[in-house]
Every structure is written in C-alpha cells, then in structure tokens.
Amino acid sequence: MRVHRSGTTFAGAALAALALLLPLGLSGTATAAQDPGARQAVPPRGSAYMGMGVIAHDGQGAKPGGVSTLATQTEGVDVSSHNGNVAWSTLWNSGVKWAYVKATEGTYYKNTYFTQQYNGSYNVGMIRGTYHFATPDTTTGAAQADYFVNNGGGWSGDGRTLPGVLDIEWNPYGATCYGKTASGMVAWIQDFVNRYKYRTGRDPVIYTATSWWKQCTGNSAAFSSTNPLWIARYASEVGELPAGWPYYTIWQYTSSGPTVGDHNHFNGDYSRVQALANG
C-alpha cells in the first residue's frame, strides 16, 4: 500500500478527513448537537400543533401563581396527534373541564388521533371543541374553513361543543408570515372567519400570540368585536393583548403542564365555558 511521506496511508488519511467532517455534518455545517443555534430540519407537513413556536419566539417564564391570583378561571387543555392517546380520565380527575382537539391543517391533513381525543374528552364529561392549524401560504381561507368544517370542525348546539378555533401563528415550515403582507394576512383571516360563520353560524375563536399578530397583521383590530381571543403567553401574567381585544377568553399559559403539556385558563367559571358552547 502506498504511504505518504509522513507514514500515513491513503486509507488513514481518508478516515482522518472524514473524522474532521463528521462534527460539522457532511454538508460542512454544524449539526444541532454541536451547535444549538444551527438551522433545524423543517418538520413534516401535518405535524404542527397549537403553540409550537411560542417558546422559540416569545420565550418562557414562570407559570401563573394559581387561580387564586386571578379572577375565576376554568382549566382546559389542547391536544393534537403528537399527544397520541390521551388519558382523559386523569385530566378530568385533576380538574380539567374542557378541551380543544386539533382536527385539521391546511387542506391536506387530518389528525390521526382525532376520534380518541374528541370522543374521549366528551365521554369523561368535558365540553370540547376542535381547532384548525392555518397555513395561509397553501390555499385560501375559505378553502381551509371548508376543509375544517368537513373534517371535524363543525359546531352543534348540544351544550357540549365549543365553536371552532383558527390557530394562526408562526409558520413552522417556512417564512414567519407565510409570505403575506399585513393586509394580505388580514384578508386571509377574514376569508376564513367569514366562511366558517357561514357554514356553522358561529364566529370562530382566534388563537394567536401578540408578537406574531403585531408582526404579521400589523396589529389589526378587525376581529376584536366578533371573534373571541385565545392568547398564547407562557408567563406568570398574560401581558399585552393584540389590538382591540379588551380581554382574553382563553389563555394558553404553559406547554409543560401535567399529562398533556398544553394547559389553559378559560377566563371565567364553568358557566362561562357553557355559555361559549351554547353560543
């Protein structure tokens, strides 16, 4: 075997070069393990869930000190396929009285655990509803509202079904604002909420974070008089709300609560949850 002047074989030299490349990844860029700031792989379509971008963009502070520090609140959870089969009895026995379940995303994905999650929460006694993860860069708002209603996002006046939720937040698959201007985003949201109300008779709840709303809608106040607000803020206080809304209806205050992670305060006692369900 041919040898370098240093006495190292070609095979040995190749192995040494490979060893130098491995910490950087074969592309020559640092891997996530070596560099936490390295670009992460884009998650697969359909894997998004409510609040997945909150910690990365807004950070995470202390949890609220308990309902005693707030006006009366009613505990609830939100779940999606990443939670798998949910222990609903455990949640119910811990005081969770309502739930929202991801039904759809875009016009291409339906929650594979929807039946267990939606029916399971109902069967233990919870008031429950569904949410849609919006992807404004793939299809129109109206098309996504139709897809949502047709695949679990409808509403009925049975006293146990909450109105649907438009989950509009950071884009996990690309540009933060989905390539839209502020006015374009407002128009997309309006298209969705108008179509949802036409199909169901209810104004959908809007889930968002104040920082995203300000960046991507220009802090629009266009929906504050019609659509209940579900605000995402992982801190001891809810903080600033988007323009126009004088109060929140729901506050997602943590992604690290017991059993499923995402826990929420409904702004009022159980009768107010029932009132939202009844319309």
C-alpha positions in Angstrom: 0.0 0.0 0.0 1.3 3.4 -0.9 2.4 5.5 2.0 2.6 9.3 2.5 6.0 10.8 3.5 4.6 11.2 7.0 4.0 7.4 7.1 0.1 7.7 6.9 -1.7 5.5 4.4 -4.2 6.9 2.0 -6.9 5.0 3.9 -5.8 6.5 7.1 -5.8 10.0 5.6 -9.3 9.5 4.3 -10.5 8.4 7.7 -8.9 11.4 9.3 -10.6 13.7 6.9 -13.9 12.0 7.5 -13.5 12.5 11.2 -13.0 16.2 10.7 -16.1 16.4 8.6 -18.4 14.4 11.0 -18.8 17.1 13.7 -19.8 19.5 11.0 -22.2 17.2 9.2 -21.5 16.1 5.7 -22.8 19.4 4.4 -20.0 21.2 6.2 -22.4 23.0 8.6 -22.6 22.4 12.3 -25.2 19.8 13.5 -27.8 20.7 16.1 -25.9 18.6 18.7 -22.7 20.6 18.1 -24.4 24.0 17.7 -27.8 24.6 19.2 -28.2 27.6 17.0 -27.8 25.6 13.8 -30.7 25.5 11.4 -33.2 22.8 12.3 -34.8 20.5 9.8 -38.2 21.6 8.6 -40.9 19.4 10.3 -43.2 17.3 8.1 -46.4 18.8 7.0 -49.2 18.0 9.3 -47.1 17.9 12.5 -47.8 21.5 13.6 -49.7 22.0 16.9 -51.0 24.9 18.8 -48.2 26.9 20.3 -45.3 25.0 18.9 -43.5 28.3 18.1 -44.2 30.2 21.4 -41.0 29.3 23.3 -38.7 29.8 20.4 -40.1 33.3 19.6 -41.5 34.6 22.9 -39.6 32.6 25.5 -41.0 31.0 28.6 -41.3 32.5 32.1 -42.8 31.4 35.4 -46.3 29.9 35.4 -49.2 31.8 36.9 -49.2 31.5 40.7 -52.6 29.7 40.6 -56.2 30.5 40.1 -56.2 32.3 43.4 -54.1 35.1 41.9 -56.6 35.5 39.0 -60.3 36.1 38.5 -62.2 32.8 38.4 -60.6 30.6 35.7 -61.6 27.2 34.4 -58.8 24.7 33.4 -58.6 23.2 30.0 -56.2 21.6 27.6 -55.4 21.4 23.9 -54.1 18.3 22.1 -53.1 17.1 18.7 -51.7 13.9 17.2 -48.3 14.5 18.9 -50.1 13.7 22.2 -51.3 10.3 21.0 -53.9 8.6 23.0 -54.8 10.9 25.9 -55.5 9.9 29.5 -58.8 11.8 29.7 -59.9 10.4 33.0 -56.7 11.5 34.6 -57.2 15.0 33.3 -60.8 15.1 34.3 -60.0 14.0 37.9 -57.3 16.7 38.1 -59.9 19.4 37.4 -59.7 19.8 33.6 -63.2 20.5 32.4 -62.8 21.4 28.7 -60.6 20.5 25.8 -59.8 21.5 22.2 -58.6 18.9 19.8 -56.7 19.6 16.5 -58.9 18.5 13.6 -57.1 19.7 10.5 -54.2 21.6 9.0 -54.2 23.4 5.6 -56.3 21.3 3.2 -54.0 18.3 3.4 -54.0 16.8 7.0 -56.5 15.3 9.4 -55.5 14.4 13.0 -54.9 10.7 13.1 -55.8 10.5 16.8 -58.9 12.7 16.4 -61.5 10.0 17.3 -59.8 9.0 20.6 -59.2 12.6 21.6 -62.5 14.2 20.6 -64.8 11.4 21.7 -62.6 10.6 24.7 -62.8 14.1 26.2 -66.6 14.1 25.7 -67.1 10.7 27.2 -65.5 11.7 30.6 -67.8 14.8 30.7 -65.7 17.6 29.2 -67.0 20.3 26.9 -64.9 20.1 23.9 -64.2 21.6 20.5 -61.7 21.5 17.6 -59.1 23.7 16.1 -57.5 24.2 12.6 -53.8 25.0 12.1 -53.8 27.6 9.4 -51.3 27.6 6.5 -52.1 30.8 4.6 -49.5 30.0 2.0 -51.1 26.9 0.7 -54.8 27.6 0.0 -57.4 30.3 0.6 -59.0 31.0 4.0 -62.4 29.9 2.7 -61.0 26.6 1.3 -59.4 25.8 4.7 -62.6 26.7 6.6 -64.5 24.3 4.4 -61.9 21.6 4.9 -62.0 22.2 8.7 -65.8 22.0 8.9 -65.9 18.9 6.7 -63.4 17.1 8.8 -64.5 17.6 12.4 -64.6 21.4 12.8 -68.3 21.8 12.8 -70.5 23.0 15.7 -73.8 21.8 17.2 -75.9 23.5 19.9 -75.8 20.5 22.2 -74.2 22.4 25.1 -71.1 20.3 24.9 -69.5 21.6 21.7 -67.3 24.7 21.6 -67.0 26.8 18.4 -64.1 26.0 16.2 -60.7 27.7 16.6 -58.5 29.3 13.9 -54.9 28.6 15.1 -52.9 31.4 13.3 -49.3 31.7 14.5 -45.7 31.2 13.4 -45.1 29.2 10.3 -43.2 26.0 11.3 -42.5 25.2 7.6 -41.1 28.5 6.3 -41.4 32.3 6.4 -43.0 33.5 9.7 -45.8 35.4 8.0 -46.3 32.8 5.2 -45.1 35.2 2.6 -48.0 37.6 3.1 -48.2 41.3 3.8 -50.1 42.5 6.8 -53.1 43.5 4.7 -52.9 40.2 2.9 -52.9 38.2 6.1 -55.9 40.2 7.5 -57.7 39.4 4.2 -56.9 35.7 4.5 -58.1 35.5 8.1 -61.3 37.4 7.2 -61.9 34.9 4.4 -61.6 32.0 6.9 -63.8 33.5 9.6 -66.5 34.6 7.2 -66.7 31.1 5.6 -66.7 29.4 9.0 -69.5 31.5 10.2 -71.4 30.9 7.0 -71.0 27.2 7.4 -71.7 26.9 11.2 -73.4 30.1 12.3 -70.7 30.7 14.9 -67.8 33.1 14.9 -64.6 31.1 15.4 -62.2 31.7 18.2 -58.8 33.1 17.1 -55.7 31.6 18.7 -52.6 33.7 18.4 -49.6 35.3 20.1 -49.4 39.1 20.5 -45.9 39.3 19.0 -46.9 37.3 15.9 -50.1 39.2 15.5 -48.3 42.5 15.6 -45.7 41.4 13.1 -47.9 39.6 10.6 -51.2 41.5 10.7 -49.8 45.0 11.6 -51.7 44.6 14.9 -55.1 44.6 13.3 -58.2 45.2 15.4 -60.5 44.0 12.7 -61.6 40.8 14.6 -61.8 42.1 18.2 -65.5 42.8 18.2 -66.6 39.4 16.8 -64.0 36.7 17.5 -63.2 35.5 21.0 -59.4 35.7 21.7 -57.3 32.7 22.7 -53.9 34.2 23.6 -50.6 32.3 23.9 -48.2 33.5 26.6 -46.0 31.2 28.8 -45.5 33.6 31.7 -46.9 34.5 35.1 -49.0 37.3 33.5 -50.9 37.3 30.2 -49.2 40.6 29.2 -50.2 42.8 26.2 -53.1 41.6 24.1 -53.5 42.2 20.4 -55.1 45.5 19.3 -58.8 45.9 20.0 -59.4 43.0 22.4 -60.1 44.3 25.9 -59.8 40.9 27.4 -58.9 37.3 26.5 -61.4 34.4 26.5 -58.7 31.7 26.8 -55.1 31.9 27.9 -52.6 29.2 27.0 -50.2 29.7 29.8 -47.9 26.6 29.5 -46.7 23.8 27.3 -45.4 21.8 30.2 -48.5 21.1 32.3 -49.4 17.7 33.7 -50.4 14.8 31.4 -50.5 16.5 28.0 -48.4 19.6 28.3 -50.6 22.4 26.9 -52.8 23.8 29.6 -55.1 26.8 29.5 -57.2 29.1 31.7 -60.7 29.9 30.5 -61.5 33.5 31.6 -64.5 32.7 33.8 -66.1 29.9 35.8 -67.6 26.8 34.3 -70.9 28.6 33.4 -68.9 30.8 31.0 -67.5 27.8 29.2 -71.0 26.5 28.8 -72.1 29.9 27.5 -69.4 29.8 24.8 -70.6 26.3 23.8 -74.2 27.4 23.6 -73.5 30.5 21.6 
